[in-house]
């Protein structure tokens, strides 16, 4: 048994009434390095400090008597969880477009030096232009640009290119298209093929055929 000083024993009796107001801390079973009463409860000072014997070492520490060794609260209350902030909304996807361009070559659109739309050109407009327009939810604009080769004067070819654009635009409108259709004439200013002037006229006309064309462009949004 540990020897307890007479002063400590007297202090136990003197503070027993006050100690009853403190939380009882039970000494370890068997030997204990703390002063304790007959119940095995560790004696405490009026300030709540546990009384140790002269043989006390850190290994004898008891939870409730020695600072950080106090056991954790059995029912710890977690801090309140902050409500989640507003979720950022993803930007709406950009609407898909149905822009396209179709080029009608002169040999399938118009006879040389003519502005009358051929049957082959009408077939291409039906199969390519009108089919693509059907995929559009909204058509903002259709632009038809006529072109001519370099044979003839600039003034003459300008008029010829405008007539060809107008012929294509009129056919498109006749198919029930309600979108705005603009026409332009580029004359012979935008050639895409150069040919030797020394070629016989018939061969020169055939060589320059790619320059005699009509381009149909559409701008709109897909369904």
Beta strands, then each sheet from edge to edge (+ up, - down):
strand 1: 100-105
strand 2: 136-146
strand 3: 181-185
strand 4: 213-222
sheet 1: 1+ 4- 2+ 3+
end
